[in-house]
Every structure is written in C-alpha cells, then in structure tokens.
Amino acid sequence: MNKTVTFALASLLAVSPVAGVAYAQDVMPTTPDTMSTGSIGADNVQVIYLSALENDDSQASTFAMLSSKVNDPAALEQAQAEIQSEPGLADALVSKNVQLQNVVHVQTAGNGGKIVYVK
C-alpha cells in the first residue's frame, strides 16, 4: 500500500505543471552577437525619429514627452549615458547612420533590444 501511494504521488508530480518551473527562459534572444559578448546588435535596435511621430495622432503623448526632452540637458545627458553603458549600442547606432549627439531617449523593448528616439 505504501509503495502504491508513493508511486502515485511520484507520477502526479512528474506530470504536474510544477515540474516545469525549474526551466529558465532567456529574456533576450541568443544570437551569435549576444551569446559571446552580451552586446546589442544592430538588428536589436529600432531607431525612431521625432519627425515621424509629429503628425501621428496616436503618438501625440509620446511626441510631447520626447519634445520636452530635446531642450532638457539632464535628459540628453541621461540618453548619452545609456548609450555609453550598453555594450554595442553606440556601434549599432553608427551603423544605422545615427549621429549620437542627436539621441533624445533610449528605451528597452520587451525583447531586450533598444528603441532609440532621435531628434
């Protein structure tokens, strides 16, 4: 009887959803670039120019927030610090012909990549 109960409990535990909790999942996709260096590749960086948001009614609040940062030295300094602190981000932006001094805001995307707003 004791062996039967033990076997039944072991079987239930093996097929229960709790058994899968121990598996870790990557937040950032593992590409050859991120696997070895942990840096951001150009394909993980999205560049959005403020001029593209200006006439988009659905992005009016985002445009207003970013426009206020254009003349805020502290906000621009924070964006520059973010670029320098993220390995590979500056190189990715240069490869996309972005002048680093024009970066207004850097945001982390849901997949671990970066969304960079440029004036």
CYANA upper distance limits for C-alpha pairs under 8 A (distance plus 0.5 A):
  1 MET  CA      5 VAL  CA      6.86
  2 ASN  CA      6 THR  CA      6.70
  3 LYS  CA      7 PHE  CA      6.48
  4 THR  CA      8 ALA  CA      6.59
  5 VAL  CA      9 LEU  CA      6.65
  6 THR  CA     10 ALA  CA      6.59
  7 PHE  CA     11 SER  CA      6.60
  8 ALA  CA     12 LEU  CA      6.73
  9 LEU  CA     13 LEU  CA      6.63
 10 ALA  CA     14 ALA  CA      6.62
 11 SER  CA     15 VAL  CA      6.99
 12 LEU  CA     16 SER  CA      6.43
 13 LEU  CA     18 VAL  CA      7.93
 13 LEU  CA     19 ALA  CA      7.21
 14 ALA  CA     19 ALA  CA      6.73
 15 VAL  CA     19 ALA  CA      7.55
 16 SER  CA     20 GLY  CA      8.42
 17 PRO  CA     21 VAL  CA      7.79
 26 ASP  CA     30 THR  CA      8.24
 27 VAL  CA    111 ASN  CA      6.88
 27 VAL  CA    112 GLY  CA      7.02
 28 MET  CA    111 ASN  CA      6.13
 28 MET  CA    112 GLY  CA      5.51
 28 MET  CA    113 GLY  CA      8.00
 29 PRO  CA     34 THR  CA      8.27
 29 PRO  CA    111 ASN  CA      7.82
 29 PRO  CA    112 GLY  CA      8.40
 30 THR  CA     34 THR  CA      6.23
 30 THR  CA     35 MET  CA      5.88
 31 THR  CA     35 MET  CA      6.26
 32 PRO  CA     36 SER  CA      7.03
 33 ASP  CA     37 THR  CA      6.81
 33 ASP  CA     38 GLY  CA      7.56
 33 ASP  CA     39 SER  CA      7.18
 33 ASP  CA     40 ILE  CA      7.92
 33 ASP  CA     41 GLY  CA      6.94
 34 THR  CA     38 GLY  CA      4.76
 34 THR  CA     39 SER  CA      5.82
 34 THR  CA     40 ILE  CA      7.00
 34 THR  CA     41 GLY  CA      7.85
 38 GLY  CA     87 PRO  CA      7.77
 39 SER  CA     86 GLU  CA      7.55
 39 SER  CA     87 PRO  CA      5.13
 39 SER  CA     88 GLY  CA      5.38
 39 SER  CA     89 LEU  CA      7.80
 40 ILE  CA     44 ASN  CA      6.72
 40 ILE  CA     45 VAL  CA      7.89
 40 ILE  CA     86 GLU  CA      7.94
 40 ILE  CA     87 PRO  CA      6.88
 40 ILE  CA     88 GLY  CA      5.52
 40 ILE  CA     89 LEU  CA      6.12
 40 ILE  CA     92 ALA  CA      7.80
 40 ILE  CA    113 GLY  CA      7.39
 41 GLY  CA     45 VAL  CA      7.43
 41 GLY  CA     88 GLY  CA      6.93
 41 GLY  CA     89 LEU  CA      7.67
 41 GLY  CA     92 ALA  CA      6.42
 42 ALA  CA     89 LEU  CA      8.24
 42 ALA  CA     91 ASP  CA      8.39
 42 ALA  CA     92 ALA  CA      4.90
 42 ALA  CA     93 LEU  CA      7.61
 42 ALA  CA     95 SER  CA      7.68
 42 ALA  CA     96 LYS  CA      8.01
 44 ASN  CA    112 GLY  CA      8.40
 44 ASN  CA    113 GLY  CA      5.17
 44 ASN  CA    114 LYS  CA      6.88
 45 VAL  CA     89 LEU  CA      8.23
 45 VAL  CA     92 ALA  CA      7.55
 45 VAL  CA     93 LEU  CA      8.14
 45 VAL  CA    113 GLY  CA      6.28
 45 VAL  CA    114 LYS  CA      5.35
 45 VAL  CA    115 ILE  CA      6.38
 45 VAL  CA    116 VAL  CA      7.66
 46 GLN  CA    113 GLY  CA      8.45
 46 GLN  CA    114 LYS  CA      6.78
 46 GLN  CA    115 ILE  CA      5.28
 46 GLN  CA    116 VAL  CA      6.61
 47 VAL  CA    115 ILE  CA      6.52
 47 VAL  CA    116 VAL  CA      5.39
 47 VAL  CA    117 TYR  CA      6.53
 47 VAL  CA    118 VAL  CA      7.62
 48 ILE  CA     52 ALA  CA      7.65
 48 ILE  CA    115 ILE  CA      7.79
 48 ILE  CA    116 VAL  CA      6.62
 48 ILE  CA    117 TYR  CA      5.38
 48 ILE  CA    118 VAL  CA      6.69
 49 TYR  CA     53 LEU  CA      7.66
 49 TYR  CA    117 TYR  CA      6.20
 49 TYR  CA    118 VAL  CA      5.26
 49 TYR  CA    119 LYS  CA      6.38
 50 LEU  CA     54 GLU  CA      6.81
 50 LEU  CA     63 PHE  CA      7.25
 50 LEU  CA     66 LEU  CA      8.12
 50 LEU  CA     67 SER  CA      8.29
 50 LEU  CA    117 TYR  CA      7.14
 50 LEU  CA    118 VAL  CA      6.57
 50 LEU  CA    119 LYS  CA      5.86
 51 SER  CA     55 ASN  CA      8.29
 51 SER  CA    119 LYS  CA      7.84
 52 ALA  CA     56 ASP  CA      7.90
 53 LEU  CA     59 GLN  CA      6.48
 53 LEU  CA     60 ALA  CA      7.75
 53 LEU  CA     62 THR  CA      8.37
 53 LEU  CA     63 PHE  CA      6.36
 54 GLU  CA     59 GLN  CA      8.29
 54 GLU  CA     60 ALA  CA      7.65
 54 GLU  CA     63 PHE  CA      6.70
 55 ASN  CA     60 ALA  CA      8.37
 56 ASP  CA     60 ALA  CA      6.95
 59 GLN  CA     63 PHE  CA      6.56
 60 ALA  CA     64 ALA  CA      6.63
 61 SER  CA     65 MET  CA      6.71
 62 THR  CA     66 LEU  CA      6.63
 63 PHE  CA     67 SER  CA      6.37
 64 ALA  CA     68 SER  CA      6.83
 65 MET  CA     69 LYS  CA      7.25
 66 LEU  CA     70 VAL  CA      7.14
 66 LEU  CA    104 VAL  CA      7.52
 66 LEU  CA    105 HIS  CA      7.76
 66 LEU  CA    117 TYR  CA      8.44
 67 SER  CA     71 ASN  CA      8.16
 68 SER  CA     72 ASP  CA      7.33
 69 LYS  CA     73 PRO  CA      8.30
 69 LYS  CA     75 ALA  CA      6.15
 69 LYS  CA     76 LEU  CA      7.32
 69 LYS  CA    104 VAL  CA      7.00
 69 LYS  CA    105 HIS  CA      8.34
 70 VAL  CA     75 ALA  CA      8.31
 70 VAL  CA     76 LEU  CA      7.55
 70 VAL  CA    104 VAL  CA      6.62
 70 VAL  CA    119 LYS  CA      7.80
 72 ASP  CA     76 LEU  CA      6.87
 73 PRO  CA     77 GLU  CA      6.52
 74 ALA  CA     78 GLN  CA      6.66
 75 ALA  CA     79 ALA  CA      6.83
 75 ALA  CA    104 VAL  CA      7.80
 75 ALA  CA    105 HIS  CA      8.06
 76 LEU  CA     80 GLN  CA      6.80
 76 LEU  CA    103 VAL  CA      7.79
 76 LEU  CA    104 VAL  CA      6.10
 76 LEU  CA    105 HIS  CA      7.75
 77 GLU  CA     81 ALA  CA      6.66
 78 GLN  CA     82 GLU  CA      6.71
 78 GLN  CA    105 HIS  CA      8.48
 79 ALA  CA     83 ILE  CA      6.86
 79 ALA  CA    103 VAL  CA      7.11
 79 ALA  CA    104 VAL  CA      6.55
 79 ALA  CA    105 HIS  CA      5.67
 79 ALA  CA    106 VAL  CA      6.39
 80 GLN  CA     84 GLN  CA      6.84
 80 GLN  CA    100 LEU  CA      8.16
 80 GLN  CA    101 GLN  CA      8.04
 80 GLN  CA    103 VAL  CA      7.79
 81 ALA  CA     85 SER  CA      6.55
 82 GLU  CA     86 GLU  CA      6.75
 82 GLU  CA    106 VAL  CA      7.38
 83 ILE  CA     89 LEU  CA      6.40
 83 ILE  CA     90 ALA  CA      6.36
 83 ILE  CA    106 VAL  CA      8.18
 84 GLN  CA     89 LEU  CA      8.05
 84 GLN  CA     90 ALA  CA      7.36
 86 GLU  CA     90 ALA  CA      8.41
 88 GLY  CA     92 ALA  CA      6.59
 89 LEU  CA     93 LEU  CA      6.67
 90 ALA  CA     94 VAL  CA      6.68
 90 ALA  CA    100 LEU  CA      7.82
 91 ASP  CA     95 SER  CA      6.64
 92 ALA  CA     96 LYS  CA      6.96
 93 LEU  CA     97 ASN  CA      6.95
 93 LEU  CA     98 VAL  CA      5.79
 93 LEU  CA     99 GLN  CA      8.17
 93 LEU  CA    100 LEU  CA      7.79
 94 VAL  CA     98 VAL  CA      5.85
 94 VAL  CA     99 GLN  CA      7.35
 94 VAL  CA    100 LEU  CA      7.99
 98 VAL  CA    102 ASN  CA      8.10
 98 VAL  CA    118 VAL  CA      8.35
 99 GLN  CA    103 VAL  CA      7.87
102 ASN  CA    118 VAL  CA      6.02
102 ASN  CA    119 LYS  CA      6.00
103 VAL  CA    116 VAL  CA      7.42
103 VAL  CA    117 TYR  CA      6.46
103 VAL  CA    118 VAL  CA      4.93
103 VAL  CA    119 LYS  CA      6.94
104 VAL  CA    116 VAL  CA      8.20
104 VAL  CA    117 TYR  CA      6.11
104 VAL  CA    118 VAL  CA      5.92
104 VAL  CA    119 LYS  CA      6.90
105 HIS  CA    116 VAL  CA      6.49
105 HIS  CA    117 TYR  CA      5.69
105 HIS  CA    118 VAL  CA      7.77
106 VAL  CA    114 LYS  CA      7.23
106 VAL  CA    115 ILE  CA      6.36
106 VAL  CA    116 VAL  CA      5.14
106 VAL  CA    117 TYR  CA      6.86
107 GLN  CA    114 LYS  CA      6.19
107 GLN  CA    115 ILE  CA      5.55
107 GLN  CA    116 VAL  CA      6.86
108 THR  CA    112 GLY  CA      6.54
108 THR  CA    113 GLY  CA      6.40
108 THR  CA    114 LYS  CA      5.14
108 THR  CA    115 ILE  CA      6.61
109 ALA  CA    113 GLY  CA      5.69
109 ALA  CA    114 LYS  CA      5.92
109 ALA  CA    115 ILE  CA      6.74
